[in-house]
């Protein structure tokens, strides 16, 4: 059974927070489980700790998965410009906003989209 680190979105009392967990995959490479407790960093030496930290850093480049009843659905993240209200951004980016093109001074909120 394969496994790796992934970011999981947890929902509690209407709030969403992210944690890194170890995720397990079936023979078809589909996520079919994850550790109940988020991943921790430890090891026999600094080399093993560095290895784990690098794996955790790499998981940030993979899609976020929902935890709980929504697992293993992907959690879509959209950024909302607090100045103009547009919510179509995959990443905070300069855009025409509030009367002109803006690169600086933009304020963002995050919207986690349920499956």
N, C-alpha and C positions, 0 to 999 in steps of 0.2 A: 504494500500500500504506500503510495507516494504522499508526501506532505511538504508544506512550505509555510512561510509566514504570509499573512494577508491582513489588511485593514478591514475590520468589521464595524458596521454602524449599529449601535445599540439604541433602542428607544425606551425611555423610562419617563413616565408622567408627562408625555408630550414633548420632552426634550430629547435631542439626539446627541450622542457622543461617540467618538471613535476610539477603538483600541486595536492593538495588534494581537492576533491569535495565531496558533498553529492550525492550519486547515489540512484535512485529510481528503484524499481523492480515491475514487473507485478505479476499477480496471479500465474504464472508459475516460479517465482523466476528468471526471465531473466531481466537484466538491460534494462530499457526503457527510462531513462532520467537522467539528472544530473543538479545541480545548475549552473547557468551561472557564478556566482561569486564564487571563491574558498572559502572553509570553513574558518571561523574565529574562534577564541577562545574567549569566554566570558561567563559570568554567574553571578549569584547573590552572589556566594561565592566561596572560593577556592575549595571546594568539587566538585562543578559542573564543574569548569575549569579542575580539575584533571581528572574527568570522561571523558570529551571531549578529553583531551590530550591522555589518555589511548586508546580511540577508534581510534584516529588518528595513534598512534603507531602500533596498531594491523593491520591497513590497509596495512602496509608495507609488510605483509606476504601474501597478496593476489595478484593475477596477476594484472599487470598494464593494464588499458584499454585505448584505443585511444579516444580522444575527437573529436568533430566535425563530419565530414561526415563518419569517420571510426568507430564511436561509434556504438555498444558496443564491437567491435572486440578487442581481446587481443593483447597487444603490447609485442612482444617477445624481450628480452634484451640478447645480446651476448657480451661478453668481448673479446677484441682483445689484444693480447700480442704485445706491441710495439717493443719488441726485436726480436721475431721470426715471427710475423705476423699471427700466428694461431688465428682463430676467432671462435672456437668451444666451448668456455668456458661459462657456465651458471653463474659462480662466479669466481672472481680472485683466482687462486689456483697455488701452486707450480707445476712445470712441467719441462720436459726436454726441454731446451731452449738455443739457441745460444751456442752450444758446450758442454752442460752438464745440469745436474739437478739443477734447481735454486729455492730457496725459498725466497731469499731476493733480493732487487734491481730491481724487475720486474716493468715495467711501463705498464699501461693499458689504452685503449680507450674503449668507449662504442658504440655499434651499435644497434640502434632501428630498428627492422624488421617490415616492413609494412605487413598488411594482404594480 
